[in-house]
Amino acid sequence: MGHLEDVNMTYFSHMKRAFALSFRYGLSTVQLIIHGFLPFLFIDAGKKAADSYERG
């Protein structure tokens, strides 16, 4: 459990954050796949995903 101490989080707060990030990145993945086929949809999905990743 050293990682939890490193990030100064409890087990459940860490789990909540990990699930939230997973959902956000999963949604971005779907949007980017759709954007690959239909470039006029989700035009800024890549930028939003990258910005989201930088904020953590």
Backbone as CSV, one residue per row, in Angstrom:
resi,resn,N_x,N_y,N_z,CA_x,CA_y,CA_z,C_x,C_y,C_z
1,MET,0.816,-1.196,0.000,0.000,0.000,0.000,0.862,1.262,0.000
2,GLY,2.112,1.135,-0.341,2.997,2.289,-0.378,2.551,3.343,-1.379
3,HIS,1.920,2.904,-2.465,1.453,3.846,-3.482,0.423,4.806,-2.892
4,LEU,-0.482,4.290,-2.072,-1.495,5.151,-1.461,-0.849,6.209,-0.567
5,GLU,0.186,5.830,0.126,0.911,6.805,0.947,1.618,7.831,0.066
6,ASP,2.181,7.357,-1.060,2.885,8.261,-1.980,1.961,9.333,-2.544
7,VAL,0.723,8.956,-2.843,-0.226,9.911,-3.422,-1.119,10.548,-2.360
8,ASN,-0.896,10.166,-1.096,-1.626,10.732,0.044,-3.142,10.591,-0.124
9,MET,-3.579,9.356,-0.401,-4.996,9.075,-0.581,-5.375,7.844,0.219
10,THR,-6.654,7.767,0.569,-7.163,6.553,1.192,-7.472,5.540,0.088
11,TYR,-7.718,4.321,0.499,-8.034,3.275,-0.464,-9.257,3.652,-1.303
12,PHE,-10.320,4.112,-0.647,-11.559,4.401,-1.370,-11.482,5.689,-2.189
13,SER,-10.769,6.694,-1.706,-10.621,7.905,-2.516,-9.781,7.603,-3.756
14,HIS,-8.783,6.751,-3.612,-7.958,6.343,-4.744,-8.798,5.551,-5.750
15,MET,-9.624,4.634,-5.245,-10.473,3.837,-6.127,-11.448,4.729,-6.884
16,LYS,-12.056,5.677,-6.186,-12.997,6.594,-6.828,-12.309,7.391,-7.933
17,ARG,-11.129,7.900,-7.656,-10.374,8.682,-8.645,-9.976,7.811,-9.837
18,ALA,-9.520,6.610,-9.583,-9.122,5.706,-10.663,-10.315,5.353,-11.555
19,PHE,-11.470,5.107,-10.958,-12.663,4.797,-11.740,-13.107,6.005,-12.561
20,ALA,-13.032,7.188,-11.979,-13.417,8.403,-12.706,-12.510,8.624,-13.916
21,LEU,-11.204,8.461,-13.716,-10.276,8.626,-14.836,-10.509,7.565,-15.899
22,SER,-10.754,6.351,-15.467,-11.012,5.263,-16.408,-12.237,5.555,-17.263
23,PHE,-13.298,6.047,-16.642,-14.507,6.382,-17.385,-14.230,7.509,-18.370
24,ARG,-13.535,8.553,-17.920,-13.237,9.702,-18.777,-12.398,9.281,-19.981
25,TYR,-11.360,8.474,-19.739,-10.488,8.050,-20.840,-11.195,7.047,-21.746
26,GLY,-12.066,6.228,-21.175,-12.844,5.299,-22.001,-13.770,6.046,-22.944
27,LEU,-14.414,7.084,-22.429,-15.285,7.911,-23.263,-14.472,8.584,-24.360
28,SER,-13.302,9.096,-24.018,-12.434,9.724,-25.013,-12.017,8.725,-26.082
29,THR,-11.759,7.491,-25.696,-11.387,6.451,-26.650,-12.491,6.235,-27.668
30,VAL,-13.715,6.113,-27.193,-14.855,5.907,-28.094,-15.013,7.106,-29.021
31,GLN,-14.908,8.305,-28.470,-15.038,9.507,-29.294,-13.958,9.568,-30.363
32,LEU,-12.738,9.212,-30.019,-11.648,9.280,-30.984,-11.771,8.217,-32.072
33,ILE,-12.295,7.060,-31.733,-12.544,6.030,-32.751,-13.599,6.531,-33.726
34,ILE,-14.673,7.091,-33.202,-15.715,7.646,-34.073,-15.138,8.777,-34.923
35,HIS,-14.338,9.641,-34.314,-13.727,10.758,-35.032,-12.826,10.258,-36.177
36,GLY,-12.166,9.132,-35.974,-11.321,8.563,-37.019,-12.117,8.233,-38.268
37,PHE,-13.316,7.728,-38.095,-14.180,7.377,-39.221,-14.970,8.573,-39.742
38,LEU,-15.371,9.438,-38.847,-16.200,10.599,-39.204,-15.529,11.861,-38.652
39,PRO,-14.560,12.402,-39.379,-13.733,13.495,-38.862,-14.482,14.768,-38.498
40,PHE,-15.713,14.900,-38.921,-16.494,16.096,-38.599,-17.184,15.974,-37.250
41,LEU,-17.071,14.824,-36.598,-17.632,14.623,-35.253,-16.499,14.630,-34.221
42,PHE,-16.792,15.108,-33.047,-15.840,15.107,-31.914,-14.502,15.710,-32.326
43,ILE,-14.547,16.848,-32.973,-13.357,17.489,-33.533,-12.306,17.768,-32.465
44,ASP,-12.722,18.131,-31.273,-11.759,18.479,-30.230,-11.571,17.369,-29.185
45,ALA,-11.999,16.168,-29.489,-11.904,15.069,-28.521,-10.450,14.753,-28.159
46,GLY,-9.563,14.774,-29.129,-8.153,14.485,-28.855,-7.528,15.515,-27.939
47,LYS,-7.799,16.774,-28.202,-7.255,17.851,-27.365,-7.822,17.763,-25.953
48,LYS,-9.122,17.515,-25.854,-9.729,17.407,-24.518,-9.138,16.234,-23.742
49,ALA,-8.915,15.117,-24.426,-8.344,13.940,-23.754,-6.922,14.240,-23.273
50,ALA,-6.131,14.891,-24.123,-4.757,15.231,-23.743,-4.740,16.228,-22.590
51,ASP,-5.594,17.235,-22.647,-5.669,18.221,-21.572,-6.089,17.555,-20.262
52,SER,-7.037,16.634,-20.365,-7.523,15.914,-19.197,-6.396,15.084,-18.592
53,TYR,-5.597,14.462,-19.448,-4.477,13.625,-18.978,-3.456,14.481,-18.232
54,GLU,-3.182,15.678,-18.749,-2.207,16.562,-18.108,-2.672,17.015,-16.729
55,ARG,-3.991,17.242,-16.587,-4.543,17.664,-15.291,-4.583,16.518,-14.297
56,GLY,-4.673,15.269,-14.843,-4.696,14.085,-13.989,-5.967,13.935,-13.322
